[in-house]
Amino acid sequence: MSAGVIIRDPQTMASAKKEYKLGFFSPPNTTNRYLGIFYALSEETVIWVANRDTPLTDSSGAVTLSQDGNLVVLDGTNRTVWSTNLTTSSVISPVVQNPGHCNLVLREEVSGDTLWESFSHPTDVMVQGMTLSQNVKTGKQVLLTAWKNATDPGMGSFTGGIDAMSGTVQLFTWNEVQPHWRSGPWNGQIFLGIKEKFYAYLDAIAQVNSDSAGNIFSPLRRLMGSSCGILQEARYERLGITWRRDGTWWPIRKTSVMFMASVGCLRGFEPVNEDEWGRGNWTNGCRRKRQLQCGDDRFERLRYMKVPDFAKPSSSRVQDECRTACQRNCSCIAYAYDSYIGCMFWSNILIDTQEFDRVGVDLYVRLSASEFDRHKERKLYIIIGVAVGFVCISILMFIAWWLIEKRKGSKAQDSSILEAGQMFTTDSTAIVLKDGDLPKFTLKMLANATNQFHEDNLLGRGGFGPVYMGVMANEKEIAVKRLSAESGQGMQEFMNEKGEREKKKKEKRDK
């Protein structure tokens, strides 16, 4: 696109490989028109927007090169609603190219110098070849800026980019100017504060030199910043022409919460304002219970942590040196070690600290030695409590065992009890005892057989008492002698009669 060429809505300009187009589009649920770059087969997948804060209200817009060499968007009255705003007046023959990777480039045709490019002015999407950067001398940043909402691509309140001013390179999102979420330090392989990516490379390269720091992402991926401050990493599916969400990094509240892990104060600290914490307001953070004594202090090891913000890296590559260096420096309140970064030290404040699950860095927090003494006392109390509890439980278990064994012993005395069905077919509650060849029945069985010892079943009376006729469940007839309370006879006479009966049965068999 050279000087004098005008692209009017709905005309488009395609990239060299026909993958991307420059043209006008309307977001969902609105008729406003914007100049943007989008995928050739899907206008809904917008990569970049030019006049994001100055929409056209109709389809009369156009894009062209102005006489001063700027790329401009014009409305139906030829009023400029957006411009690249180049201030140089030495542009002789400007041309606009979309060479690929959805980067719109304004060049000087003769010299080939790049005058302006859309990659240096991104909206909410980062793709192959694009660099989020920060000039470590001036602080100037190339940032992603979220849309206001899905209908309005205007600049929202959330931005995302690289911060390298504190000594380590981190990925941030900001709400206005306040930090909203951070990735933790980049160690050359991963961002230490992204739990989901702790063992999976982000396909990115962080570069730091004397002038700037940048973060470059691999092909076919994009990093999006949503209107609510969430960074989403996605992969382009060529067949479906859609973006598949590959991972989401949910933001963590980053206010002035100090010494915070899993919404609670670390050991040795307490809330500054208990009432606020009770209402879920942690803005004032935590404070130490006991002041440090420098030489007598010790370190508490916290495992699997997202390290706090404002880390000061050191060139030391030996972990033991980290502890020694922090111990000697009274202003050092914590340290950590990463094999790629080396030592990291903190002073004055610990902020945005989070406990992960089985991934993360060991963080060593400086505490007063008295905290460890109190911890030993608490451990002793816990040990005593556990020991007492164990003894009590053991006693209760022994008593339970004794009762069970006693019950088993009682049952063992009745081990001769068999189901009546083994000798007589009776109901399920019947039990028969065998005493030699003479069967014994339960009182319930005999009561049922004699109709509760009804007088109609009375056969007569003997020395023991009344004798009843009974009929068992299998229709076998029986005679039942019932010992009377008025009878003077008892167990001895009963056994004698049993012996006489056995003797008569033997004599009958012998005959």
ZILINTA-V679514 format. One line per field, one symbol per residue. phi: phi as a letter, one per 40 degrees, with the letter a starting at -180 (. if undefined). A space follows every 50 residues. Layout:
phi=???
This chain:
phi=.bdgcbbbdbcbbccdcgcbbbacabcdgabcbbcabacdcacccccabc ccbbcccacccabaccccgccbbbccbgccbaacfcccbbccbcbbbbch ffbcbbbccccgcccaacccbcbbbbbdgcbcaaccccgcbbbcbcccac cbcdccccbaicbbcchbcbcbbbbgbcdbaacgccbgbaccbbdcbcbb dcfbbcbbbcbababbbccgbabbbccbgbcbbbbcccccfbccccibbc cbdbbbcbfbaffaccdgbadcbccccccgbbdcgbbccbccbgcccbbc cbcfbccccgcbcbccbbccccccccccccccbaaabbccchcbbbbgab bfcbccbgbhbcbbbcbcdccccccccccccccccccccccccccccccc cccccccccccccbcccbccccbbcbccccbbbbbgcccbbcdccccccb fgfccccccibbccicbbcbbcccgccbbbcbcccccccacccccccccc ccccccccccc
